[in-house]
Amino acid sequence: MKRLIKKQVLIPVLAIAILVGASSFKSDFFEIAKQIEIFTTLFKELNMNYVDETNPAELMDSAIKNMLGELDPYTQFLNEQDVESYKINNAGEYSGIGALVRSYKNKLVVVEPYQGYAADKAGLKAGDEIIKIGETLVADFDDNAGELLKGANNSSVEVTFLRQGETKTATITREGVEVDAVPFYNMIDDKTGYIVLSRFNRKASKQTQSALQDLKGQGAKRLVLDLRGNPGGLLSEAINVTNLFVPKGELIVTTKSKVKKFNQEYRTKNKAEDEEIPLVVLINGKSASASEIVSGGLQDLDRAVIVGARSFGKGLVQRPLKLTYGTQLKVTISRYYTPSGRCIQSLDYWNRDEQGNAVRNTKFNEFTTRNGRKVWDGGGVMPDVTIESLKTNSLIGALEDNNIVFDFATEYFYDHNFDSVENFSFSDGDYSAFKSYAEEQNFSYQTKTEKLLEESINSDDTLLGSEVQEKYKDLLFAVNRGKIDALDTFKKEIQKNLEDEIITRYFYREGLYKYYLNHDDAILAAKELLADSNKYTSILN
């Protein structure tokens, strides 16, 4: 009788649930159809009746970008050119001038010419401002003018650029460019190998495996894997790179989504290259996404000691979805979770502050690694060993955002000469020159303390009184003075960024990595840790 009652109750409940679900779906579908109809009608009437001529493509592009801007920055509309660039980034091959360029409103700035490629052979240098490509002025080009630098192999393009106030021209013959996932590897000492993995394109795991095999052939008994500055890439390659160090069948990452088919577990599929070699992984604040899957997975499995500074904190997974006319939507489909169950996403794009900025997570949940070590979610991967010189803050961020370090390095390059990376040195006098340069640029950034003080000064709260408000202004002045003094407080961190930028100007990326082997704080700490097997083992246990 009880079972019959349960069934009688259960059937109506299920019916109601199905009805509510169907009703909810129907309601969502109606709302979507309604809004699309409103937008289509608005778009048609606007283009037909607006007083001046409109550009429908530009209007629609703006509408789409503004709509997606309400979500996270990784959900993006890709036009046909964007789709091609996306494929190139993943493949690691394209045809062009072989240089990293940064786009501004009226110019393109060469950030880094790749050694031995077309731009380098034509004499372009970091800091050169490209103002004209062929017959096209960059300032008059509506889209990303950097696309004009790409083209078929052996085709030529003439560029006009400014260097130190002087106008120059160069003819560049485009060629195939291969972007290596592993741009450098070498021995740190007779027993310690070092591999730089700079991106997770389709070459990542194969090139890492090849480098590991070569280093072991040279006598490597321990390894440093450098993921600093690696922005991520293909999820599959993150799994494959991790698989080089852990056995087949290990859970590396889980993705969770509101769409059931995107809920997946990703496990290693192959025999490991080396399950035993002592391993240190280097990370910093620019190590993101796939880099965090590798470092977080190896940390959770107690397979490596993580050294450096807290990683970026991107725990969101994107997938490109094909649209019409060769366009795509790169959409965030899920969050990923490391083997211990933590999501390391640091910014909450679905809860924003008064200014519309994503809120940074400040409450972290505790998880445990396979050996029972404590780790936390919500703020990137936290290193087991912290390197102070790799830390960042609002001052360092402001120096980067305002290109103070980059522009100083350009000036420095034309005022100094070094014949080899071994002879490079950045003196206290050089740093004093940088401080003077930074102050002259009048770059601005606002600390949290400064923001609160300004809000208090500008408030309508008459209870404070004029005397208290004057004290607030004195304190605000002291904060501003302290921001200049902070150039001394964070000298070590800032000087590292300066040295990285300057050395690359003289000796390219390879020269920088060679310099690292004997001068980089993180590599020296990793080398020392790996040489002390008891300390290495004690951290993992």
URWOKA-V695772 format. One record per residue. N is the residue number from 1. SS is DSSP state (H for helix, E for strand, - for the rest). NEAR is the number of other ideal C-beta (glycine too) atoms within 8 Angstrom. Layout:
# URWOKA-V695772
n->N ss->SS near->NEAR
n->N ss->SS near->NEAR
This chain:
# URWOKA-V695772
n->1 ss->- near->4
n->2 ss->H near->5
n->3 ss->H near->6
n->4 ss->H near->7
n->5 ss->H near->8
n->6 ss->H near->8
n->7 ss->H near->8
n->8 ss->H near->8
n->9 ss->H near->8
n->10 ss->H near->8
n->11 ss->H near->8
n->12 ss->H near->8
n->13 ss->H near->8
n->14 ss->H near->8
n->15 ss->H near->8
n->16 ss->H near->8
n->17 ss->H near->8
n->18 ss->H near->8
n->19 ss->H near->8
n->20 ss->H near->8
n->21 ss->H near->8
n->22 ss->H near->8
n->23 ss->H near->8
n->24 ss->H near->8
n->25 ss->H near->8
n->26 ss->H near->8
n->27 ss->H near->8
n->28 ss->H near->8
n->29 ss->H near->8
n->30 ss->H near->8
n->31 ss->H near->8
n->32 ss->H near->8
n->33 ss->H near->8
n->34 ss->H near->8
n->35 ss->H near->8
n->36 ss->H near->8
n->37 ss->H near->8
n->38 ss->H near->8
n->39 ss->H near->9
n->40 ss->H near->8
n->41 ss->H near->8
n->42 ss->H near->8
n->43 ss->H near->12
n->44 ss->H near->8
n->45 ss->H near->8
n->46 ss->H near->10
n->47 ss->H near->10
n->48 ss->H near->6
n->49 ss->H near->5
n->50 ss->- near->7
n->51 ss->- near->2
n->52 ss->- near->4
n->53 ss->- near->3
n->54 ss->- near->8
n->55 ss->- near->6
n->56 ss->H near->8
n->57 ss->H near->6
n->58 ss->H near->8
n->59 ss->H near->12
n->60 ss->H near->9
n->61 ss->H near->10
n->62 ss->H near->8
n->63 ss->H near->10
n->64 ss->H near->9
n->65 ss->H near->9
n->66 ss->H near->8
n->67 ss->H near->7
n->68 ss->H near->10
n->69 ss->- near->6
n->70 ss->- near->5
n->71 ss->- near->7
n->72 ss->- near->8
n->73 ss->- near->5
n->74 ss->- near->9
n->75 ss->- near->11
n->76 ss->E near->9
n->77 ss->E near->12
n->78 ss->E near->11
n->79 ss->- near->8
n->80 ss->H near->8
n->81 ss->H near->9
n->82 ss->H near->11
n->83 ss->H near->13
n->84 ss->H near->8
n->85 ss->H near->8
n->86 ss->H near->12
n->87 ss->H near->8
n->88 ss->H near->10
n->89 ss->H near->10
n->90 ss->H near->10
n->91 ss->H near->9
n->92 ss->- near->13
n->93 ss->E near->8
n->94 ss->E near->9
n->95 ss->E near->10
n->96 ss->E near->12
n->97 ss->- near->13
n->98 ss->- near->11
n->99 ss->E near->15
n->100 ss->E near->8
n->101 ss->E near->11
n->102 ss->E near->7
n->103 ss->E near->7
n->104 ss->- near->7
n->105 ss->- near->4
n->106 ss->- near->6
n->107 ss->- near->11
n->108 ss->E near->14
n->109 ss->E near->11
n->110 ss->E near->17
n->111 ss->E near->9
n->112 ss->E near->9
n->113 ss->E near->13
n->114 ss->- near->13
n->115 ss->- near->8
n->116 ss->- near->5
n->117 ss->- near->13
n->118 ss->H near->12
n->119 ss->H near->13
n->120 ss->H near->13
n->121 ss->H near->7
n->122 ss->- near->11
n->123 ss->- near->6
n->124 ss->- near->14
n->125 ss->- near->10
n->126 ss->- near->13
n->127 ss->- near->12
n->128 ss->- near->12
n->129 ss->E near->11
n->130 ss->E near->15
n->131 ss->E near->11
n->132 ss->E near->11
n->133 ss->E near->13
n->134 ss->- near->7
n->135 ss->- near->3
n->136 ss->E near->10
n->137 ss->E near->7
n->138 ss->H near->13
n->139 ss->H near->8
n->140 ss->H near->5
n->141 ss->- near->9
n->142 ss->- near->3
n->143 ss->- near->6
n->144 ss->- near->6
n->145 ss->H near->13
n->146 ss->H near->9
n->147 ss->H near->8
n->148 ss->H near->10
n->149 ss->H near->16
n->150 ss->- near->10
n->151 ss->- near->8
n->152 ss->- near->6
n->153 ss->- near->7
n->154 ss->- near->7
n->155 ss->- near->8
n->156 ss->E near->8
n->157 ss->E near->13
n->158 ss->E near->10
n->159 ss->E near->12
n->160 ss->E near->10
n->161 ss->E near->15
n->162 ss->E near->11
n->163 ss->E near->10
n->164 ss->- near->5
n->165 ss->- near->4
n->166 ss->E near->6
n->167 ss->E near->6
n->168 ss->E near->9
n->169 ss->E near->8
n->170 ss->E near->10
n->171 ss->E near->8
n->172 ss->E near->14
n->173 ss->E near->9
n->174 ss->- near->16
n->175 ss->E near->11
n->176 ss->E near->7
n->177 ss->E near->11
n->178 ss->E near->6
n->179 ss->- near->9
n->180 ss->- near->9
n->181 ss->- near->15
n->182 ss->- near->15
n->183 ss->- near->9
n->184 ss->E near->8
n->185 ss->E near->10
n->186 ss->E near->9
n->187 ss->E near->11
n->188 ss->- near->10
n->189 ss->- near->6
n->190 ss->- near->5
n->191 ss->- near->8
n->192 ss->E near->15
n->193 ss->E near->16
n->194 ss->E near->14
n->195 ss->E near->14
n->196 ss->E near->10
n->197 ss->- near->14
n->198 ss->- near->9
n->199 ss->- near->13
n->200 ss->E near->15
n->201 ss->- near->14
n->202 ss->- near->8
n->203 ss->- near->9
n->204 ss->H near->18
n->205 ss->H near->10
n->206 ss->H near->7
n->207 ss->H near->11
n->208 ss->H near->15
n->209 ss->H near->10
n->210 ss->H near->9
n->211 ss->H near->12
n->212 ss->H near->15
n->213 ss->H near->9
n->214 ss->H near->9
n->215 ss->H near->14
n->216 ss->H near->11
n->217 ss->H near->6
n->218 ss->- near->8
n->219 ss->- near->8
n->220 ss->- near->13
n->221 ss->- near->7
n->222 ss->E near->13
n->223 ss->E near->15
n->224 ss->E near->17
n->225 ss->E near->12
n->226 ss->E near->10
n->227 ss->- near->13
n->228 ss->- near->12
n->229 ss->- near->8
n->230 ss->- near->14
n->231 ss->- near->9
n->232 ss->- near->12
n->233 ss->E near->13
n->234 ss->- near->11
n->235 ss->H near->11
n->236 ss->H near->6
n->237 ss->H near->15
n->238 ss->H near->19
n->239 ss->H near->15
n->240 ss->H near->11
n->241 ss->H near->13
n->242 ss->H near->15
n->243 ss->H near->15
n->244 ss->- near->12
n->245 ss->- near->13
n->246 ss->- near->13
n->247 ss->- near->8
n->248 ss->- near->9
n->249 ss->- near->5
n->250 ss->- near->12
n->251 ss->E near->8
n->252 ss->E near->15
n->253 ss->E near->15
n->254 ss->E near->10
n->255 ss->E near->14
n->256 ss->E near->8
n->257 ss->- near->10
n->258 ss->- near->2
n->259 ss->- near->8
n->260 ss->H near->5
n->261 ss->H near->4
n->262 ss->H near->11
n->263 ss->- near->9
n->264 ss->E near->6
n->265 ss->E near->6
n->266 ss->E near->10
n->267 ss->E near->9
n->268 ss->- near->13
n->269 ss->- near->6
n->270 ss->- near->7
n->271 ss->- near->5
n->272 ss->- near->12
n->273 ss->- near->8
n->274 ss->- near->9
n->275 ss->- near->7
n->276 ss->- near->4
n->277 ss->- near->11
n->278 ss->E near->10
n->279 ss->E near->13
n->280 ss->E near->15
n->281 ss->E near->15
n->282 ss->E near->14
n->283 ss->E near->17
n->284 ss->- near->12
n->285 ss->- near->11
n->286 ss->- near->9
n->287 ss->- near->16
n->288 ss->- near->13
n->289 ss->- near->12
n->290 ss->H near->14
n->291 ss->H near->16
n->292 ss->H near->19
n->293 ss->H near->16
n->294 ss->H near->13
n->295 ss->H near->16
n->296 ss->H near->12
n->297 ss->H near->14
n->298 ss->H near->15
n->299 ss->H near->16
n->300 ss->H near->14
n->301 ss->- near->11
n->302 ss->- near->10
n->303 ss->- near->8
n->304 ss->- near->11
n->305 ss->E near->12
n->306 ss->E near->15
n->307 ss->E near->15
n->308 ss->E near->14
n->309 ss->- near->12
n->310 ss->- near->10
n->311 ss->- near->15
n->312 ss->- near->11
n->313 ss->- near->15
n->314 ss->- near->12
n->315 ss->- near->11
n->316 ss->E near->11
n->317 ss->E near->11
n->318 ss->E near->10
n->319 ss->E near->8
n->320 ss->E near->11
n->321 ss->E near->8
n->322 ss->E near->4
n->323 ss->- near->7
n->324 ss->- near->4
n->325 ss->- near->5
n->326 ss->- near->5
n->327 ss->- near->11
n->328 ss->E near->12
n->329 ss->E near->11
n->330 ss->E near->13
n->331 ss->E near->9
n->332 ss->E near->10
n->333 ss->E near->10
n->334 ss->E near->12
n->335 ss->E near->11
n->336 ss->E near->14
n->337 ss->E near->11
n->338 ss->E near->15
n->339 ss->- near->11
n->340 ss->- near->9
n->341 ss->- near->7
n->342 ss->- near->14
n->343 ss->- near->10
n->344 ss->- near->16
n->345 ss->- near->12
n->346 ss->- near->12
n->347 ss->E near->9
n->348 ss->E near->9
n->349 ss->E near->9
n->350 ss->E near->4
n->351 ss->E near->6
n->352 ss->E near->9
n->353 ss->- near->6
n->354 ss->- near->3
n->355 ss->- near->5
n->356 ss->- near->5
n->357 ss->- near->6
n->358 ss->E near->9
n->359 ss->E near->9
n->360 ss->E near->8
n->361 ss->- near->12
n->362 ss->- near->4
n->363 ss->- near->5
n->364 ss->- near->9
n->365 ss->- near->8
n->366 ss->E near->7
n->367 ss->E near->12
n->368 ss->E near->8
n->369 ss->- near->13
n->370 ss->- near->7
n->371 ss->- near->7
n->372 ss->- near->5
n->373 ss->- near->8
n->374 ss->E near->7
n->375 ss->E near->13
n->376 ss->E near->11
n->377 ss->- near->10
n->378 ss->- near->13
n->379 ss->- near->12
n->380 ss->- near->11
n->381 ss->- near->13
n->382 ss->- near->8
n->383 ss->- near->12
n->384 ss->- near->7
n->385 ss->E near->11
n->386 ss->E near->7
n->387 ss->- near->13
n->388 ss->H near->8
n->389 ss->H near->9
n->390 ss->H near->14
n->391 ss->- near->10
n->392 ss->- near->9
n->393 ss->- near->8
n->394 ss->H near->8
n->395 ss->H near->12
n->396 ss->H near->12
n->397 ss->H near->10
n->398 ss->H near->12
n->399 ss->H near->13
n->400 ss->H near->11
n->401 ss->H near->7
n->402 ss->- near->9
n->403 ss->- near->7
n->404 ss->H near->13
n->405 ss->H near->12
n->406 ss->H near->12
n->407 ss->H near->10
n->408 ss->H near->12
n->409 ss->H near->14
n->410 ss->H near->11
n->411 ss->H near->9
n->412 ss->H near->11
n->413 ss->H near->13
n->414 ss->H near->6
n->415 ss->H near->5
n->416 ss->- near->5
n->417 ss->- near->3
n->418 ss->- near->8
n->419 ss->- near->4
n->420 ss->- near->7
n->421 ss->H near->12
n->422 ss->H near->4
n->423 ss->H near->7
n->424 ss->- near->13
n->425 ss->- near->4
n->426 ss->- near->9
n->427 ss->- near->6
n->428 ss->H near->5
n->429 ss->H near->6
n->430 ss->H near->9
n->431 ss->H near->12
n->432 ss->H near->8
n->433 ss->H near->8
n->434 ss->H near->12
n->435 ss->H near->11
n->436 ss->H near->8
n->437 ss->H near->11
n->438 ss->H near->12
n->439 ss->H near->8
n->440 ss->H near->6
n->441 ss->- near->9
n->442 ss->- near->5
n->443 ss->- near->9
n->444 ss->- near->6
n->445 ss->- near->10
n->446 ss->- near->6
n->447 ss->- near->9
n->448 ss->H near->5
n->449 ss->H near->7
n->450 ss->H near->11
n->451 ss->H near->9
n->452 ss->H near->8
n->453 ss->H near->12
n->454 ss->H near->9
n->455 ss->H near->8
n->456 ss->H near->11
n->457 ss->H near->10
n->458 ss->- near->5
n->459 ss->- near->7
n->460 ss->- near->3
n->461 ss->- near->6
n->462 ss->- near->5
n->463 ss->- near->4
n->464 ss->- near->9
n->465 ss->H near->7
n->466 ss->H near->5
n->467 ss->H near->6
n->468 ss->H near->8
n->469 ss->H near->11
n->470 ss->H near->8
n->471 ss->H near->8
n->472 ss->H near->12
n->473 ss->H near->9
n->474 ss->H near->8
n->475 ss->H near->9
n->476 ss->H near->12
n->477 ss->H near->8
n->478 ss->H near->8
n->479 ss->H near->12
n->480 ss->H near->9
n->481 ss->H near->8
n->482 ss->H near->8
n->483 ss->H near->10
n->484 ss->H near->9
n->485 ss->H near->8
n->486 ss->H near->9
n->487 ss->H near->12
n->488 ss->H near->7
n->489 ss->H near->6
n->490 ss->- near->11
n->491 ss->H near->9
n->492 ss->H near->8
n->493 ss->H near->14
n->494 ss->H near->14
n->495 ss->H near->10
n->496 ss->H near->11
n->497 ss->H near->12
n->498 ss->H near->14
n->499 ss->H near->11
n->500 ss->H near->9
n->501 ss->H near->11
n->502 ss->H near->13
n->503 ss->H near->13
n->504 ss->H near->13
n->505 ss->H near->11
n->506 ss->H near->10
n->507 ss->H near->12
n->508 ss->H near->8
n->509 ss->H near->11
n->510 ss->H near->10
n->511 ss->H near->12
n->512 ss->H near->13
n->513 ss->H near->12
n->514 ss->H near->10
n->515 ss->H near->14
n->516 ss->H near->9
n->517 ss->H near->11
n->518 ss->H near->5
n->519 ss->H near->6
n->520 ss->- near->9
n->521 ss->H near->10
n->522 ss->H near->13
n->523 ss->H near->14
n->524 ss->H near->9
n->525 ss->H near->11
n->526 ss->H near->12
n->527 ss->H near->12
n->528 ss->H near->8
n->529 ss->H near->14
n->530 ss->H near->13
n->531 ss->H near->9
n->532 ss->- near->8
n->533 ss->H near->7
n->534 ss->H near->6
n->535 ss->H near->8
n->536 ss->H near->12
n->537 ss->H near->8
n->538 ss->H near->7
n->539 ss->H near->10
n->540 ss->H near->9
n->541 ss->- near->6
